[in-house]
Amino acid sequence: MLDAGDTNETVLEINNIEVIYNHVILVLKGVSLKVPKGGITALLGGNGAGKTTTLKAISNLLHSERGEVTKGSVSYRGEITQHMDPADLVKRGVIQVMEGRHCFEHLTVEENLLTGAYTRTEGKGAVDADLEMVYTYFPRLKERRKSQAGYTSGGEQQMVAIGRALMSRPETILLDEPSMGLAPQLVEQIFGIVKQLNEEEGYTFLLAEQNTNVALRFAHYGYILESGRVVMDGPAAELRENPDVKEFYLGMSDEGRKSFRDVRSYRRRKRWLS
């Protein structure tokens, strides 16, 4: 596996940002992170921690929900991006795969994939070549390419959403909750394909994920968010072995696996909040 530490090049950087919704609701409180080129970086935390808001702050989709970055900066390859149009950011190589497997339900699988190429100008040959690349990584989509997307399974729709993003020829993919609502076997399959795309095609990933266990097995580096703040970060292998992460996010301690109720009752013991 590529080690994100092998490159010193940072492609995406968030510096001390605050995000407010409706001019009053403070959601992110001084979040900073770096995403290295060619790595898989995980943004971890429970529901409501601020993961999706962080991704939307990067992709500039906050305005559609009356949110805005009020402090700090977001930059891609050294260029400040938080005032760009989302489509311009896609042209620069950054695209977000939204939470919830959004597809155009009335279109076929293949038509959905081709919508991802709307910003491209190279011509039909290049688009067709990338469509075949997507089908190589997602052979199930090739089987279902003429099926209406709204009648495919949740796992297939997640594959469509990722495949559609690939069709824009991005450098960096923001992947929001790819495991949500999927059976464990499908989660492993999706993350396995993400790993392949990273290692074989060189895509950079920043993925937001509640499933800390699976995310830390596939990521190179992780950031843990709580209540809109980064409370811990480090190489994924180190986070997996950290006793606090084991207890509060992996449901394990030196005494063995804990129930969610047990973990919740121990929240005030978190060393990083003391």
Phi and psi in degrees as a GROMACS rama.xvg file:
@    title "Ramachandran Plot"
@    xaxis  label "Phi"
@    yaxis  label "Psi"
@TYPE xy
-59.349  135.266  LEU-2
-97.4835  118.734  ASP-3
-59.9961  -21.5582  ALA-4
-73.458  -9.38289  GLY-5
-74.4957  -14.6424  ASP-6
-118.088  139.195  THR-7
-95.8326  -2.17714  ASN-8
-81.2612  119.372  GLU-9
-95.5639  121.98  THR-10
-92.9124  -32.2257  VAL-11
-129.291  131.87  LEU-12
-138.497  130.198  GLU-13
-109.957  127.321  ILE-14
-120.843  100.25  ASN-15
55.0074  47.9778  ASN-16
-85.5867  148.116  ILE-17
-118.887  141.058  GLU-18
-125.459  132.181  VAL-19
-123.265  135.546  ILE-20
-102.576  141.879  TYR-21
53.1838  28.1165  ASN-22
67.8801  0.544117  HIS-23
-134.41  -26.274  VAL-24
-95.6835  109.529  ILE-25
-83.3453  116.931  LEU-26
-106.212  -47.5467  VAL-27
-107.617  136.559  LEU-28
-127.415  75.3703  LYS-29
79.3277  46.561  GLY-30
-82.9958  130.466  VAL-31
-130.5  138.112  SER-32
-161.313  160.33  LEU-33
-127.279  141.156  LYS-34
-118.666  113.944  VAL-35
-79.2958  148.47  PRO-36
-60.0543  134.678  LYS-37
76.9514  14.9428  GLY-38
-113.075  168.822  GLY-39
-112.445  112.434  ILE-40
-109.734  130.3  THR-41
-104.601  135.999  ALA-42
-111.227  109.677  LEU-43
-112.652  159.609  LEU-44
147.445  166.167  GLY-45
-76.929  179.635  GLY-46
-61.6879  130.343  ASN-47
86.6933  5.34691  GLY-48
-74.0912  -22.9146  ALA-49
114.459  12.5207  GLY-50
-65.5315  -51.949  LYS-51
-63.7089  -39.8678  THR-52
-60.4482  -39.1512  THR-53
-62.0028  -45.4149  THR-54
-63.2883  -40.7221  LEU-55
-70.7381  -26.832  LYS-56
-66.5018  -32.4067  ALA-57
-75.9644  -45.473  ILE-58
-83.6165  -2.42521  SER-59
63.8874  35.418  ASN-60
-100.105  7.88592  LEU-61
-66.6897  -35.9414  LEU-62
-61.6369  -29.4451  HIS-63
-67.2853  -16.0315  SER-64
-116.277  21.4903  GLU-65
60.0005  37.6161  ARG-66
-113.302  156.866  GLY-67
-154.346  150.326  GLU-68
-81.0729  116.054  VAL-69
-101.535  -17.3621  THR-70
-145.123  158.705  LYS-71
80.0098  -169.572  GLY-72
-146.706  154.387  SER-73
-122.777  128.063  VAL-74
-133.947  146.785  SER-75
-126.474  121.095  TYR-76
51.8396  41.6306  ARG-77
82.6843  -3.01473  GLY-78
-103.981  126.75  GLU-79
-64.1367  129.497  ILE-80
-121.232  -5.81937  THR-81
-69.7822  -9.53874  GLN-82
-105.497  5.92159  HIS-83
-78.945  155.957  MET-84
-70.495  140.081  ASP-85
-54.3299  -35.6571  PRO-86
-66.8945  -34.9324  ALA-87
-66.5036  -34.9745  ASP-88
-66.9663  -37.7241  LEU-89
-60.674  -41.9607  VAL-90
-64.3262  -26.8824  LYS-91
-83.6823  -6.40221  ARG-92
110.209  12.7158  GLY-93
-116.642  125.64  VAL-94
-139.481  145.219  ILE-95
-107.724  133.581  GLN-96
-97.0473  112.675  VAL-97
-71.2776  152.278  MET-98
-62.8274  140.167  GLU-99
98.1005  6.1254  GLY-100
56.5598  53.3575  ARG-101
-67.4774  121.966  HIS-102
-129.871  159.611  CYS-103
-82.9383  99.6912  PHE-104
-61.8844  -30.4585  GLU-105
-83.681  -11.0274  HIS-106
-92.4925  159.069  LEU-107
-73.1817  167.959  THR-108
-56.6075  -46.7979  VAL-109
-67.0409  -38.9661  GLU-110
-62.6984  -39.2586  GLU-111
-59.6554  -45.8218  ASN-112
-61.0728  -42.3434  LEU-113
-68.0497  -24.5986  LEU-114
-63.3807  -23.6731  THR-115
-69.228  -14.1251  GLY-116
-98.0856  14.8074  ALA-117
-66.8467  -22.828  TYR-118
-88.1516  -3.38593  THR-119
-89.5485  153.161  ARG-120
-127.659  5.34871  THR-121
-75.4024  -17.5928  GLU-122
110.114  169.82  GLY-123
-64.0131  -35.7341  LYS-124
-61.2547  -44.4654  GLY-125
-67.4922  -39.6694  ALA-126
-64.6333  -43.3272  VAL-127
-62.3654  -37.9937  ASP-128
-64.5493  -40.3584  ALA-129
-72.0287  -31.6259  ASP-130
-62.0271  -41.5599  LEU-131
-66.3363  -35.1167  GLU-132
-61.922  -43.8841  MET-133
-61.2136  -42.2685  VAL-134
-67.2286  -27.5671  TYR-135
-65.6672  -42.4036  THR-136
-80.8751  -27.5614  TYR-137
-124.702  71.1142  PHE-138
-59.0906  -26.5678  PRO-139
-62.1681  -34.4412  ARG-140
-68.3928  -33.0026  LEU-141
-65.763  -38.5126  LYS-142
-64.146  -34.4915  GLU-143
-103.47  15.9026  ARG-144
-60.896  -27.2601  ARG-145
-96.0825  1.95392  LYS-146
-82.3696  146.005  SER-147
-67.4161  129.599  GLN-148
-60.1088  -32.7519  ALA-149
-66.0111  -14.7952  GLY-150
-105.964  11.0789  TYR-151
-93.1129  168.202  THR-152
-76.045  168.798  SER-153
-59.2478  -42.0029  GLY-154
-64.6215  -40.7485  GLY-155
-66.3591  -37.0677  GLU-156
-67.512  -35.2168  GLN-157
-64.9811  -39.3217  GLN-158
-64.156  -39.1307  MET-159
-61.6299  -44.1998  VAL-160
-62.3692  -42.4527  ALA-161
-69.6922  -44.1593  ILE-162
-60.8256  -39.5926  GLY-163
-62.7406  -39.889  ARG-164
-62.9768  -41.0845  ALA-165
-61.6129  -30.3484  LEU-166
-67.6858  -15.1103  MET-167
-84.0325  -0.841901  SER-168
55.2711  57.0692  ARG-169
-77.9727  164.24  PRO-170
-96.4117  -38.452  GLU-171
-126.942  131.131  THR-172
-115.49  125.616  ILE-173
-95.1704  113.357  LEU-174
-112.451  114.296  LEU-175
-102.249  113.273  ASP-176
50.2031  57.6519  GLU-177
-64.0386  -20.7373  PRO-178
-89.2135  -7.34829  SER-179
-58.4201  123.902  MET-180
75.5996  8.68521  GLY-181
-105.411  148.931  LEU-182
-66.2248  150.995  ALA-183
-52.2655  -39.4584  PRO-184
-63.7086  -39.0671  GLN-185
-69.8959  -36.1027  LEU-186
-59.7979  -45.9123  VAL-187
-60.7657  -40.2073  GLU-188
-64.7857  -46.1213  GLN-189
-62.7063  -46.3841  ILE-190
-67.1985  -33.5079  PHE-191
-62.9056  -38.3452  GLY-192
-70.0989  -38.528  ILE-193
-58.2434  -44.5259  VAL-194
-61.1184  -43.0767  LYS-195
-61.9037  -45.1651  GLN-196
-62.2343  -36.0036  LEU-197
-68.1681  -47.944  ASN-198
-76.4068  -38.9998  GLU-199
-93.7378  -31.1447  GLU-200
-110.884  -11.7008  GLU-201
81.7459  15.0797  GLY-202
-67.2311  141.217  TYR-203
-94.5222  134.406  THR-204
-122.963  136.386  PHE-205
-119.097  113.053  LEU-206
-117.896  133.174  LEU-207
-95.9373  129.165  ALA-208
-154.424  131.999  GLU-209
-80.2412  -26.8037  GLN-210
-79.2477  83.2947  ASN-211
-60.5246  -38.54  THR-212
-58.4344  -53.2976  ASN-213
-71.5168  -37.6034  VAL-214
-62.1614  -42.2923  ALA-215
-73.488  -17.0952  LEU-216
-78.0831  -25.8522  ARG-217
-106.647  -21.3886  PHE-218
-83.4001  163.037  ALA-219
-94.9829  -34.5264  HIS-220
-143.516  149.803  TYR-221
-136.835  147.795  GLY-222
-122.439  134.09  TYR-223
-107.156  123.736  ILE-224
-103.148  140.693  LEU-225
-142.544  127.557  GLU-226
50.0748  41.2822  SER-227
80.6906  12.1405  GLY-228
-129.072  149.368  ARG-229
-80.9004  117.624  VAL-230
-102.706  -14.9161  VAL-231
-164.055  146.71  MET-232
-152.478  161.577  ASP-233
163.797  173.127  GLY-234
-55.1858  142.298  PRO-235
-57.77  -39.6265  ALA-236
-62.1633  -37.1266  ALA-237
-72.3732  -39.2025  GLU-238
-63.6837  -36.8871  LEU-239
-61.1354  -30.9336  ARG-240
-96.2623  -5.69126  GLU-241
-67.7147  128.867  ASN-242
-61.8538  -35.2435  PRO-243
-67.4061  -43.2477  ASP-244
-64.7633  -41.1124  VAL-245
-58.3707  -44.488  LYS-246
-75.0958  -44.1307  GLU-247
-96.4724  -18.2542  PHE-248
-121.484  -27.9817  TYR-249
-100.887  -2.49285  LEU-250
69.2722  27.9094  GLY-251
-132.817  154.139  MET-252
-143.933  -175.156  SER-253
-61.9586  -22.6197  ASP-254
-89.6313  -2.71641  GLU-255
115.891  -167.238  GLY-256
-73.5865  137.936  ARG-257
-108.428  154.778  LYS-258
-77.2418  161.059  SER-259
-59.4152  -38.1911  PHE-260
-62.9312  -41.0618  ARG-261
-62.7954  -44.3497  ASP-262
-61.6284  -43.5776  VAL-263
-61.0557  -37.5281  ARG-264
-69.3367  -16.7774  SER-265
-99.6211  8.7457  TYR-266
-55.7877  -38.6489  ARG-267
-69.753  -9.64586  ARG-268
-87.1368  -3.67668  ARG-269
-58.3836  124.949  LYS-270
-64.6588  -31.5898  ARG-271
-77.2915  -11.1558  TRP-272
-101.886  -2.2338  LEU-273
